[in-house]
């Protein structure tokens, strides 16, 4: 059916009943083990990762070895991975579709649920874990590329997340393009498919490819870690006392047997053996161990002397620069060394805004994928995939917001601005019970006092009070 603009949905005529794009486990023959890719990076210097030829590879490497970068990415994913809703609308009228929404929910359930247990282990990720990987990819690569994989009946089975850094665009010659995936084991894989979707984050108009949001943090991360390594080397060299033991060479030679003293080569080896033995004993000492020796040795503690550099101002400057380049706040990354709690609350609010931006490519791809999946089942609708608003407040403190949201939804329902099904979807209660009386447009809330909503305050918690503006409660003067 054409929509209000006269355009009609044309479903694809050819759909492949298998995955086309390559994932991390693709490209291996049957029976061969997929090699583990968790590398040991704890003992590597930050200098070893500066030679990366790709910003995305550098970000992925820093996510393994740099605690600050890893904390920023992990925090972004956990904050952005809020609950979600799928809502369907009729293609022609753009009105809420209850049947389409139920079908969209069925598609989500089919992706999450196993139905055929006769094939052994089912390599099928849930939609929740797929969304988590999608958020990581948006942060690491600056875009999300996904394929809606179909089963043998050409119906939706799962969603594969494809690394965006393996995608290159191929021109069609008419100003449009289609994706092609680079493969390390063979020819590129053309992905000119209706069930393949790409959404890019903050893409420049003069660029063909988007860049990772962490690209600006690469230099600051290298500088920050190099500075920490320099501080560590300086501390080990000058910050600690060093135990020195002076061996009396005459007494040590006197203790050597006669045949060794008469042979210069044997005497040299004997002296070196005694020195190595004393060194080994001292290095194995614990702080509570006593040091006992003969008068042939003399112990002394060498302390560092001279003026030491004050690293605190420079560390504060680098910490702030590093946190800014990571699009996060020092408070969240553990780099907050000064400032008030109000400043931390404001930084947290900005952090939530950035996390909201990371959700948009995921919402776009999931909306298109679930829309195609729903239309393949014969529903003439389009689906909107939306994350719930991000909020750092505990669930108990959100009761005030839920009360106001409930009151506002009921009043819109009362005046007919929402249908009964839309209100149920908005409140997250699921379908209304069979036989429930219709409420839309009946005016059941007219004259009803919204006492709970008026008494509830969104600024009753510490963060809300810190961010509360000095807005007057009314427009009158002091006498009003």
Backbone torsions as a table, in degrees:
resi	resn	phi	psi	omega
1	UNK	NA	132.1	178.0
2	UNK	-67.3	151.2	176.5
3	UNK	-87.7	-169.3	-175.8
4	UNK	-65.3	-19.6	178.1
5	UNK	-90.4	-1.6	-179.7
6	UNK	89.5	-1.2	-179.7
7	UNK	-86.3	145.6	-178.2
8	UNK	-117.9	143.2	178.3
9	UNK	-74.4	126.8	177.2
10	UNK	-113.5	111.7	-178.8
11	UNK	-75.9	153.0	179.1
12	UNK	-64.5	142.3	179.7
13	UNK	-91.3	-22.1	-179.7
14	UNK	-127.0	118.9	178.1
15	UNK	-131.8	131.2	-178.8
16	UNK	-84.7	134.5	-176.5
17	UNK	-90.1	46.3	175.2
18	UNK	-165.2	169.8	178.1
19	UNK	-77.7	133.7	179.3
20	UNK	-98.8	-41.3	-176.5
21	UNK	-73.6	155.4	178.4
22	UNK	-88.8	139.5	173.3
23	UNK	-117.4	-172.6	-176.4
24	UNK	-64.7	-25.6	-178.3
25	UNK	-101.4	7.3	-179.9
26	UNK	-83.2	161.5	173.9
27	UNK	87.4	10.5	179.7
28	UNK	-112.3	139.6	179.1
29	UNK	-68.7	158.7	-178.8
30	UNK	-61.3	131.4	179.1
31	UNK	91.4	-14.7	179.7
32	UNK	-82.9	143.8	179.9
33	UNK	-76.0	139.1	172.8
34	UNK	-80.4	118.2	-175.4
35	UNK	-63.9	147.5	177.1
36	UNK	-73.7	139.6	-177.5
37	UNK	-116.7	17.4	174.9
38	UNK	-89.1	104.2	-175.0
39	UNK	-88.9	154.0	176.1
40	UNK	-88.9	109.6	-174.7
41	UNK	-120.1	6.9	-174.0
42	UNK	-68.2	-31.2	-175.2
43	UNK	-96.8	9.0	-179.1
44	UNK	-94.8	143.5	178.2
45	UNK	-78.3	156.3	179.3
46	UNK	-64.4	-23.3	179.2
47	UNK	-64.6	-26.2	-178.2
48	UNK	-69.7	-14.4	-176.2
49	UNK	-109.0	1.8	-179.0
50	UNK	-78.5	-15.3	-177.3
51	UNK	-90.3	14.3	178.9
52	UNK	-65.4	134.9	-179.4
53	UNK	-85.0	-8.2	-177.4
54	UNK	-129.2	137.2	176.7
55	UNK	-62.6	-38.6	-179.4
56	UNK	-65.3	-42.4	177.0
57	UNK	-62.6	-38.4	178.7
58	UNK	-65.7	-40.5	178.6
59	UNK	-65.4	-42.8	178.6
60	UNK	-62.4	-38.1	178.9
61	UNK	-68.0	-43.5	179.7
62	UNK	-65.5	-29.1	176.9
63	UNK	-63.6	-22.4	179.8
64	UNK	-90.6	-34.5	-170.3
65	UNK	-111.1	-22.7	-175.1
66	UNK	-100.9	115.2	-178.1
67	UNK	-63.7	-35.1	-178.5
68	UNK	-70.3	-46.1	178.0
69	UNK	-64.2	-42.8	179.0
70	UNK	-62.5	-40.5	178.3
71	UNK	-65.1	-39.7	179.0
72	UNK	-63.7	-47.4	-179.1
73	UNK	-64.9	-44.4	-179.2
74	UNK	-63.3	-41.5	-179.9
75	UNK	-66.2	-41.8	177.9
76	UNK	-59.6	-44.3	-177.7
77	UNK	-66.0	-45.3	-177.8
78	UNK	-66.9	-36.5	179.2
79	UNK	-73.0	-41.7	-176.9
80	UNK	-75.8	-20.0	-176.3
81	UNK	-83.4	64.3	178.5
82	UNK	-88.8	165.4	176.3
83	UNK	-57.7	160.0	-175.5
84	UNK	-134.6	163.9	176.1
85	UNK	-130.9	148.0	172.1
86	UNK	-117.4	128.7	-177.7
87	UNK	-131.2	131.0	-178.4
88	UNK	-105.3	145.8	178.0
89	UNK	-130.4	146.0	179.3
90	UNK	-66.6	136.9	-175.9
91	UNK	-65.5	-37.1	-175.1
92	UNK	-79.1	-44.8	-172.4
93	UNK	-104.1	-12.3	-177.9
94	UNK	61.5	22.8	176.5
95	UNK	-91.4	156.5	179.4
96	UNK	-59.8	134.9	-179.1
97	UNK	-115.9	113.3	179.8
98	UNK	-68.2	-43.3	180.0
99	UNK	-65.5	-40.0	178.5
100	UNK	-66.3	-38.1	177.7
101	UNK	-64.7	-40.9	177.0
102	UNK	-62.9	-38.7	178.2
103	UNK	-68.0	-39.9	177.8
104	UNK	-62.4	-40.4	176.1
105	UNK	-64.2	-36.1	177.5
106	UNK	-65.2	-38.1	177.2
107	UNK	-62.7	-45.4	177.8
108	UNK	-60.4	-42.1	179.4
109	UNK	-65.6	-37.6	179.6
110	UNK	-67.4	-31.3	176.8
111	UNK	-72.4	-33.8	-178.4
112	UNK	-82.5	-22.1	-168.2
113	UNK	-110.7	143.8	174.0
114	UNK	-92.4	139.3	179.9
115	UNK	-120.1	-26.8	-178.5
116	UNK	-113.4	105.5	-179.1
117	UNK	-98.0	11.7	-176.4
118	UNK	-90.1	-3.1	-174.4
119	UNK	-107.2	15.6	-179.6
120	UNK	79.6	-144.8	-178.3
121	UNK	-63.9	130.1	179.7
122	UNK	-97.8	109.8	179.8
123	UNK	-82.3	73.2	-175.8
124	UNK	-138.5	112.4	-178.8
125	UNK	-80.8	148.3	176.3
126	UNK	-72.6	164.0	180.0
127	UNK	-67.5	-31.3	178.7
128	UNK	-63.7	-47.7	178.8
129	UNK	-69.3	-31.9	176.2
130	UNK	-64.9	-42.0	177.8
131	UNK	-64.0	-38.6	178.5
132	UNK	-61.5	-45.5	176.5
133	UNK	-64.0	-37.9	179.5
134	UNK	-62.1	-40.7	178.1
135	UNK	-64.9	-40.3	177.0
136	UNK	-61.3	-41.0	-179.1
137	UNK	-67.4	-38.0	178.2
138	UNK	-61.8	-41.8	179.9
139	UNK	-69.0	-43.4	-172.8
140	UNK	-78.1	-34.5	-173.9
141	UNK	-113.6	-18.7	-178.3
142	UNK	88.2	7.6	179.8
143	UNK	-162.1	170.8	177.1
144	UNK	-131.4	127.1	175.8
145	UNK	-121.8	128.8	-175.7
146	UNK	-144.3	152.5	177.2
147	UNK	-121.4	130.2	173.0
148	UNK	-83.6	106.8	-175.8
149	UNK	-85.8	134.8	-179.0
150	UNK	-105.5	153.3	178.6
151	UNK	-87.5	-170.2	-176.4
152	UNK	-67.3	-17.6	176.1
153	UNK	-93.8	8.3	-178.2
154	UNK	59.8	39.3	174.6
155	UNK	-117.3	155.6	-174.6
156	UNK	-58.2	134.3	179.8
157	UNK	-119.4	-48.1	-178.5
158	UNK	-161.9	173.0	177.9
159	UNK	-121.1	122.1	177.7
160	UNK	-97.6	131.7	174.3
161	UNK	-91.4	125.2	-175.7
162	UNK	-107.5	133.7	177.8
163	UNK	-60.0	122.3	-178.0
164	UNK	-65.0	-28.5	-179.1
165	UNK	-71.0	-9.5	174.8
166	UNK	-94.7	2.0	-177.4
167	UNK	-97.8	135.4	169.5
168	UNK	-127.5	148.3	-178.5
169	UNK	-90.1	141.6	177.7
170	UNK	-119.2	128.2	-176.7
171	UNK	-77.5	140.3	173.7
172	UNK	-88.8	-8.9	179.6
173	UNK	92.1	-7.8	-179.8
174	UNK	-114.4	19.4	-179.0
175	UNK	94.4	-9.9	176.6
176	UNK	-103.6	173.5	-175.8
177	UNK	-148.5	166.2	173.6
178	UNK	-139.5	156.4	-175.6
179	UNK	-84.3	153.5	173.4
180	UNK	-140.4	133.5	-176.2
181	UNK	-96.7	128.2	176.5
182	UNK	-75.9	141.1	-178.9
183	UNK	-124.2	137.1	-179.9
184	UNK	-79.7	-13.2	-175.2
185	UNK	-114.2	-3.5	-177.4
186	UNK	-166.2	-160.0	-179.8
187	UNK	-71.4	156.9	175.8
188	UNK	-59.6	149.8	-177.3
189	UNK	-101.4	113.3	177.0
190	UNK	-69.5	132.9	-177.5
191	UNK	-121.1	41.3	176.0
192	UNK	-79.6	67.6	-171.9
193	UNK	-121.3	145.5	176.7
194	UNK	-73.7	-15.1	-179.4
195	UNK	-104.1	22.5	174.3
196	UNK	-117.9	132.4	-171.4
197	UNK	-132.4	143.7	178.2
198	UNK	-136.5	134.9	173.9
199	UNK	-134.9	132.1	-173.6
200	UNK	-113.3	146.7	-175.8
201	UNK	-102.0	124.4	174.7
202	UNK	50.3	51.3	-179.9
203	UNK	-81.2	134.1	178.1
204	UNK	-75.7	148.3	-177.6
205	UNK	-68.2	-25.7	-179.1
206	UNK	-96.6	12.7	-179.8
207	UNK	-118.2	144.0	176.6
208	UNK	-86.3	-23.3	-177.9
209	UNK	-126.9	144.9	174.5
210	UNK	-82.5	159.1	-179.7
211	UNK	-114.6	158.0	180.0
212	UNK	-66.4	143.5	179.1
213	UNK	-68.7	-12.3	-180.0
214	UNK	-95.8	3.8	-176.9
215	UNK	-62.7	-35.9	179.6
216	UNK	-70.4	-15.4	-178.1
217	UNK	-89.7	-4.2	-175.6
218	UNK	-66.7	-52.5	-178.6
219	UNK	-62.9	-44.2	-179.7
220	UNK	-65.1	-33.4	177.8
221	UNK	-67.3	-43.1	177.9
222	UNK	-63.3	-45.0	179.7
223	UNK	-62.8	-42.9	-178.6
224	UNK	-63.2	-45.8	-179.0
225	UNK	-71.0	-35.7	175.5
226	UNK	-63.8	-38.1	177.8
227	UNK	-64.9	-42.4	177.2
228	UNK	-63.8	-38.6	177.5
229	UNK	-66.4	-38.6	176.9
230	UNK	-64.6	-41.5	177.2
231	UNK	-61.5	-39.7	-179.4
232	UNK	-66.0	-43.6	179.1
233	UNK	-64.5	-41.0	178.8
234	UNK	-64.8	-40.2	179.5
235	UNK	-65.4	-39.8	179.0
236	UNK	-69.4	-30.4	-176.9
237	UNK	-85.4	-38.9	-173.6
238	UNK	-122.6	-18.4	-172.6
239	UNK	-81.6	-18.1	-178.0
240	UNK	-117.6	150.0	173.2
241	UNK	-70.7	154.4	-177.9
242	UNK	-125.2	131.2	-179.7
243	UNK	-84.0	121.1	177.2
244	UNK	-111.2	135.4	176.6
245	UNK	-121.7	121.2	179.9
246	UNK	-100.0	118.3	-179.7
247	UNK	-91.3	133.6	176.0
248	UNK	-80.2	107.3	-174.4
249	UNK	-63.7	-34.8	-179.3
250	UNK	-66.8	-42.7	179.5
251	UNK	-67.7	-37.2	179.3
252	UNK	-66.3	-41.7	178.3
253	UNK	-67.2	-33.2	178.9
254	UNK	-68.0	-27.5	179.4
255	UNK	-81.0	-7.8	-179.7
256	UNK	-77.5	149.3	176.1
257	UNK	-60.4	160.5	-176.5
258	UNK	-63.5	-40.2	-177.7
259	UNK	-66.7	-25.1	178.7
260	UNK	-81.9	-38.5	179.6
261	UNK	-65.5	-29.4	-179.1
262	UNK	-78.9	-14.0	-179.1
263	UNK	-112.6	113.6	-177.7
264	UNK	-58.1	-39.6	-178.3
265	UNK	-67.0	-44.1	178.8
266	UNK	-66.3	-36.4	179.5
267	UNK	-65.5	-41.3	177.9
268	UNK	-62.5	-43.1	178.9
269	UNK	-65.2	-36.5	179.0
270	UNK	-65.8	-43.8	179.3
271	UNK	-62.8	-42.4	178.7
272	UNK	-66.1	-36.7	179.1
273	UNK	-65.8	-40.3	177.5
274	UNK	-64.8	-42.1	179.5
275	UNK	-63.0	-43.9	178.8
276	UNK	-64.8	-37.1	-179.2
277	UNK	-66.7	-42.4	177.9
278	UNK	-65.8	-40.7	179.4
279	UNK	-63.5	-41.3	179.4
280	UNK	-65.2	-39.1	179.5
281	UNK	-66.2	-40.8	-178.7
282	UNK	-69.4	-38.1	-179.6
283	UNK	-69.2	-24.0	-179.8
284	UNK	-88.7	-0.5	-178.1
285	UNK	-70.6	140.4	170.1
286	UNK	-94.6	160.6	-178.5
287	UNK	-57.3	-29.7	-178.0
288	UNK	-89.1	-3.7	-179.9
289	UNK	-77.7	145.3	176.3
290	UNK	-88.1	149.9	179.5
291	UNK	-108.4	112.3	-177.5
292	UNK	-121.2	129.5	-179.0
293	UNK	-152.4	165.1	177.6
294	UNK	-83.0	175.6	-178.6
295	UNK	-73.6	1.6	176.2
296	UNK	-78.2	-6.6	178.9
297	UNK	-130.2	154.6	179.4
298	UNK	-136.0	120.9	-177.0
299	UNK	-96.1	146.4	179.4
300	UNK	-152.7	146.8	178.6
301	UNK	-104.3	116.0	-179.6
302	UNK	-92.5	121.4	179.8
303	UNK	-105.0	151.4	179.0
304	UNK	-71.5	137.8	178.5
305	UNK	-123.9	163.3	-179.8
306	UNK	100.7	168.5	-177.5
307	UNK	-79.0	133.0	178.3
308	UNK	-97.8	147.6	179.8
309	UNK	-73.1	144.7	177.2
310	UNK	-91.3	106.0	-174.5
311	UNK	-88.0	-9.3	-172.0
312	UNK	-61.9	-50.4	-179.9
313	UNK	-59.9	-41.5	179.9
314	UNK	-67.8	-38.5	178.2
315	UNK	-64.0	-40.1	178.0
316	UNK	-63.2	-41.9	-179.7
317	UNK	-65.8	-44.6	179.2
318	UNK	-66.4	-35.8	179.1
319	UNK	-64.2	-45.3	178.7
320	UNK	-64.2	-41.8	178.7
321	UNK	-65.3	-41.3	-179.4
322	UNK	-65.4	-43.4	179.6
323	UNK	-65.0	-38.5	179.0
324	UNK	-64.7	-43.6	-179.5
325	UNK	-67.1	-24.1	177.1
326	UNK	-84.7	3.2	-179.0
327	UNK	62.1	18.0	179.8
328	UNK	-117.6	-179.8	-178.9
329	UNK	-110.1	151.4	177.3
330	UNK	-58.3	-32.0	-179.1
331	UNK	-63.8	-41.4	-178.2
332	UNK	-74.4	-33.7	-178.0
333	UNK	-87.2	-1.7	-178.2
334	UNK	78.3	19.8	-179.4
335	UNK	-104.5	4.7	179.9
336	UNK	-74.1	110.2	-179.8
337	UNK	-106.1	-14.2	180.0
338	UNK	-156.4	171.7	178.9
339	UNK	107.0	163.2	-176.1
340	UNK	-88.5	169.8	177.2
341	UNK	-67.3	-32.0	178.0
342	UNK	-62.3	-37.9	177.6
343	UNK	-64.1	-40.1	178.3
344	UNK	-64.2	-38.8	178.6
345	UNK	-64.7	-40.5	177.9
346	UNK	-65.1	-41.1	177.3
347	UNK	-62.8	-37.5	178.4
348	UNK	-64.2	-38.1	178.2
349	UNK	-64.6	-42.1	177.1
350	UNK	-64.6	-38.1	177.9
351	UNK	-60.6	-39.1	178.4
352	UNK	-66.0	-35.7	178.0
353	UNK	-64.1	-40.5	178.2
354	UNK	-66.3	-42.1	178.3
355	UNK	-62.3	-34.7	176.6
356	UNK	-63.9	-37.3	177.7
357	UNK	-64.4	-32.0	178.9
358	UNK	-67.9	-27.3	-178.4
359	UNK	-71.7	-27.1	-170.5
360	UNK	-62.2	-46.2	176.3
361	UNK	-60.8	-35.3	178.1
362	UNK	-66.8	-42.2	177.7
363	UNK	-61.6	-40.6	-178.2
364	UNK	-65.7	-47.9	-178.2
365	UNK	-66.3	-44.7	-179.3
366	UNK	-65.6	-36.3	177.7
367	UNK	-62.4	-44.9	-179.4
368	UNK	-68.9	-40.2	-179.0
369	UNK	-66.3	-46.0	-179.0
370	UNK	-71.4	-30.5	174.8
371	UNK	-62.3	-47.8	177.9
372	UNK	-61.9	-42.6	179.5
373	UNK	-61.1	-41.3	-179.8
374	UNK	-68.7	-39.0	179.3
375	UNK	-69.2	-30.0	176.3
376	UNK	-65.4	-21.9	175.6
377	UNK	-87.4	4.1	175.0
378	UNK	95.1	10.0	-179.9
379	UNK	-92.8	125.7	179.4
380	UNK	-88.1	69.4	-177.1
381	UNK	-139.2	168.3	166.9
382	UNK	-125.5	149.6	-169.9
383	UNK	-115.3	137.3	173.3
384	UNK	-110.1	120.7	176.0
385	UNK	-97.4	120.4	-176.2
386	UNK	-132.9	133.5	171.9
387	UNK	-76.6	148.8	172.6
388	UNK	-69.3	152.9	178.9
389	UNK	-56.7	141.1	179.7
390	UNK	-80.1	135.5	179.0
391	UNK	-148.0	131.4	-179.9
392	UNK	-85.8	-8.1	-177.3
393	UNK	-71.9	147.8	173.4
394	UNK	-63.3	159.9	-177.8
395	UNK	-59.7	-35.9	-179.8
396	UNK	-63.1	-36.7	-179.9
397	UNK	-76.6	-14.3	180.0
398	UNK	-83.5	-4.4	-178.2
399	UNK	-60.5	-34.4	178.2
400	UNK	-63.1	-42.4	179.1
401	UNK	-67.1	-38.9	179.5
402	UNK	-65.3	-36.0	178.4
403	UNK	-65.3	-44.8	178.8
404	UNK	-66.1	-39.5	179.3
405	UNK	-64.8	-40.9	178.0
406	UNK	-62.8	-44.4	-179.1
407	UNK	-63.9	-43.6	-179.4
408	UNK	-65.9	-40.7	179.0
409	UNK	-63.9	-41.7	178.7
410	UNK	-64.2	-38.6	-179.7
411	UNK	-68.8	-39.3	175.0
412	UNK	-64.9	-38.5	176.5
413	UNK	-65.5	-39.3	-178.7
414	UNK	-63.3	-37.2	-177.8
415	UNK	-90.4	1.4	175.7
416	UNK	86.6	9.1	177.1
417	UNK	-77.3	-15.8	175.4
418	UNK	-128.3	144.4	171.4
419	UNK	-81.6	168.1	179.0
420	UNK	-61.2	-39.3	-178.7
421	UNK	-70.0	-38.0	177.8
422	UNK	-64.7	-40.9	179.4
423	UNK	-64.3	-40.8	177.7
424	UNK	-63.4	-39.4	177.7
425	UNK	-67.3	-40.1	-179.7
426	UNK	-65.3	-37.9	-178.5
427	UNK	-84.1	-9.9	178.7
428	UNK	70.8	27.0	-178.1
429	UNK	-91.0	-9.3	-175.1
430	UNK	84.9	-177.2	-178.4
431	UNK	-60.6	148.3	178.3
432	UNK	-70.9	153.4	-178.8
433	UNK	-65.5	145.3	177.7
434	UNK	-59.9	135.0	179.8
435	UNK	85.4	1.5	178.6
436	UNK	-67.5	137.7	-177.5
437	UNK	-68.5	144.0	176.9
438	UNK	-68.5	139.7	-176.7
439	UNK	-118.7	-18.2	-174.7
440	UNK	-64.5	124.1	176.8
441	UNK	77.5	9.6	-178.4
442	UNK	-87.0	-10.2	178.9
443	UNK	70.3	27.3	-176.0
444	UNK	-68.5	-15.5	-180.0
445	UNK	-97.3	-1.5	-178.6
446	UNK	-68.6	128.3	-178.9
447	UNK	82.3	-5.8	178.6
448	UNK	-80.0	133.1	-180.0
449	UNK	-80.1	130.5	177.8
450	UNK	-93.3	63.0	-174.6
451	UNK	-63.1	-43.3	-176.6
452	UNK	-65.2	-39.5	-179.0
453	UNK	-70.1	-33.9	-179.3
454	UNK	-74.2	-35.9	-179.8
455	UNK	-74.6	-28.1	-178.6
456	UNK	-72.5	136.0	-178.9
457	UNK	-123.4	127.1	177.5
458	UNK	-75.6	-5.6	-177.6
459	UNK	-111.5	25.2	-178.9
460	UNK	-84.7	-11.3	179.4
461	UNK	-94.7	166.6	-176.7
462	UNK	-58.6	-43.5	-179.3
463	UNK	-67.1	-39.8	178.8
464	UNK	-63.4	-40.6	178.4
465	UNK	-66.0	-35.8	-179.3
466	UNK	-68.9	-30.9	-177.5
467	UNK	-97.7	-0.1	-176.4
468	UNK	-69.3	128.0	179.4
469	UNK	-78.0	165.9	178.0
470	UNK	-86.4	52.3	-179.8
471	UNK	-85.2	128.9	179.5
472	UNK	-65.4	151.4	-177.9
473	UNK	-75.4	-21.3	177.8
474	UNK	-149.4	173.0	-175.8
475	UNK	-91.4	-4.4	-177.1
476	UNK	-86.0	-177.4	179.0
477	UNK	-86.1	-162.2	-175.5
478	UNK	-69.5	-25.8	-178.4
479	UNK	-79.0	-11.5	-176.2
480	UNK	-94.4	NA	NA
